[in-house]
Amino acid sequence: METVAAIKTLIQQLAQSTDQFGRAEINDALRELQYSLETPFDTVMRMSLDYPDIVDAKDTAFQKAFNTDQDCFHWLATQPTRIANFKVLLTDERTPNFLSMFPLEKELGSWSAEPEKALFVDIGGGMGHACIRLREKYPNQPGRVILQDLPPVLQAAQATQPLSGIESMPHNFHTPQPVQGAS
């Protein structure tokens, strides 16, 4: 593994010594190398055929890949660089959000909720971007908008941006859902 660490260091040094176009070339070369070792299809097939149905979040391919006994989200919370990259991936503004694809007005129809009834529950919602977008687009829509995630993630979300009109609820999606009847 020392050789892999040395290669990683060399690549980082090379990336620091070039411009954005050079870094793009490095990324392309690394992607080609990755795919020459194992294509995404090969990875999915290997994982789907080599492992039984997941019945325990702490007994998956993830634990073997990262040599941990933690589930992926608790482990990820201990990895600042990886969690930062994961958050960027989840908040990628280049992808359409659900409000541009889902006909919310049509689905809600003439639904009028009492303020205590759940309108939307974002399970494993991370930093709350879906909830924020919903409240921004429909600020006067009655009903609770609930962001569910693990406590450290909710703390980070609340520290990062205001979650006005959004209820934060600690929840592990491997356990029974406490909110029922959301539209």
C-alpha positions in Angstrom: 0.0 0.0 0.0 3.0 2.3 0.3 3.3 2.3 -3.5 -0.4 3.4 -3.8 0.2 6.2 -1.3 3.3 7.3 -3.2 1.4 7.4 -6.5 -1.4 9.4 -4.8 1.2 11.9 -3.6 2.7 12.2 -7.1 -0.7 12.8 -8.6 -1.5 15.5 -6.0 1.8 17.2 -6.7 1.2 17.1 -10.4 -2.3 18.5 -10.0 -1.0 21.4 -7.9 1.6 22.3 -10.5 -0.8 22.7 -13.4 -3.9 24.7 -14.4 -7.5 23.6 -14.7 -7.0 22.1 -18.1 -4.1 20.0 -16.8 -6.2 18.9 -13.9 -9.0 17.9 -16.3 -6.5 15.8 -18.2 -5.4 14.2 -15.0 -9.0 13.4 -14.1 -9.6 11.9 -17.5 -6.5 9.7 -17.3 -7.4 8.5 -13.8 -10.9 7.7 -14.9 -9.6 5.7 -17.9 -7.2 3.9 -15.5 -10.1 3.2 -13.1 -12.2 1.8 -15.9 -9.3 -0.3 -17.2 -9.1 -2.0 -13.8 -12.9 -2.4 -13.4 -15.7 -0.9 -15.4 -18.8 0.5 -13.5 -20.8 -2.4 -14.9 -18.2 -4.9 -13.7 -18.3 -3.3 -10.2 -22.1 -3.5 -10.0 -22.3 -7.0 -11.3 -19.6 -8.1 -8.8 -21.4 -6.5 -5.9 -24.8 -7.7 -6.9 -23.8 -11.3 -7.4 -21.3 -11.6 -4.5 -23.5 -10.3 -1.7 -26.8 -11.4 -0.3 -29.7 -9.1 0.3 -28.8 -6.3 2.8 -30.5 -6.9 6.1 -28.0 -5.1 8.3 -26.5 -1.6 7.4 -23.3 -2.7 9.2 -22.8 -5.8 7.1 -22.5 -4.7 3.5 -19.9 -4.4 0.8 -19.2 -0.9 2.2 -17.7 -2.3 5.4 -15.4 -4.6 3.4 -14.4 -1.8 1.0 -13.5 0.7 3.7 -12.4 -1.8 6.4 -14.9 -0.5 9.1 -17.6 -1.9 11.3 -19.7 1.3 11.0 -22.5 1.9 8.6 -21.7 4.1 5.7 -23.3 7.3 7.1 -21.6 7.1 10.5 -18.3 6.3 8.9 -18.7 9.2 6.4 -19.3 11.6 9.3 -15.8 10.9 10.5 -14.3 11.7 7.0 -14.3 15.5 6.5 -13.0 15.4 3.0 -15.3 12.7 1.8 -18.4 14.2 3.5 -17.6 17.6 1.9 -17.4 15.9 -1.5 -20.6 14.0 -0.8 -22.4 17.2 0.1 -21.2 18.8 -3.2 -22.5 15.8 -5.1 -25.9 16.0 -3.4 -26.3 19.7 -4.0 -25.1 19.8 -7.6 -27.0 22.6 -9.1 -26.5 21.3 -12.7 -29.1 18.6 -12.1 -32.8 19.5 -12.1 -34.5 19.5 -8.7 -37.7 17.5 -8.0 -39.8 20.6 -8.2 -39.0 21.1 -11.9 -40.0 17.5 -12.7 -42.8 16.5 -10.2 -46.2 18.1 -10.8 -46.7 19.2 -7.2 -49.6 21.5 -7.8 -51.5 18.7 -9.7 -50.7 16.1 -7.0 -51.8 18.4 -4.2 -54.9 19.5 -6.0 -57.1 21.3 -3.5 -55.3 19.8 -0.5 -55.4 22.0 2.4 -53.6 20.8 5.4 -53.8 21.8 9.0 -50.5 23.3 10.0 -49.6 20.2 12.0 -50.1 17.7 9.1 -47.0 16.7 7.2 -46.8 18.0 3.7 -43.3 16.8 2.8 -40.7 14.6 4.5 -37.2 14.5 3.1 -35.8 11.2 4.5 -32.0 11.3 4.6 -32.3 14.9 3.3 -28.7 16.0 4.2 -28.3 19.7 4.2 -32.0 20.3 3.5 -31.8 21.6 0.0 -35.0 19.9 -1.2 -36.9 21.3 1.8 -35.5 24.8 1.2 -36.4 24.7 -2.5 -40.0 23.6 -1.6 -40.4 26.3 1.0 -39.0 28.9 -1.4 -41.3 28.0 -4.2 -44.4 27.5 -2.0 -43.9 29.7 1.0 -47.6 29.8 1.9 -48.4 26.1 1.4 -49.8 24.8 4.7 -48.3 21.7 6.3 -45.1 20.7 7.9 -41.9 20.4 5.8 -39.7 17.9 7.7 -36.0 17.3 7.1 -34.9 13.9 8.5 -31.3 12.8 8.8 -28.8 11.7 11.4 -28.1 14.2 14.3 -24.6 15.3 13.1 -25.9 16.0 9.6 -28.9 18.0 10.9 -26.5 20.0 13.2 -24.3 20.8 10.1 -27.4 21.8 8.1 -28.6 24.1 10.8 -25.1 25.7 11.1 -24.8 26.2 7.4 -28.0 28.0 6.4 -31.3 29.1 7.8 -34.0 26.4 7.7 -37.0 28.7 8.2 -40.3 26.9 7.9 -38.5 23.5 8.0 -38.6 21.1 10.9 -35.5 19.1 11.6 -36.1 15.6 12.9 -33.3 13.1 13.8 -34.1 9.8 12.1 -32.2 6.8 10.8 -33.9 5.5 7.7 -33.0 2.0 8.7 -35.6 2.3 11.5 -39.4 2.7 11.2 -40.7 6.0 9.8 -42.1 8.1 12.6 -44.1 10.5 10.3 -47.1 9.0 8.5 -49.5 10.5 6.0 -47.3 13.1 4.3 -48.5 14.2 0.9 
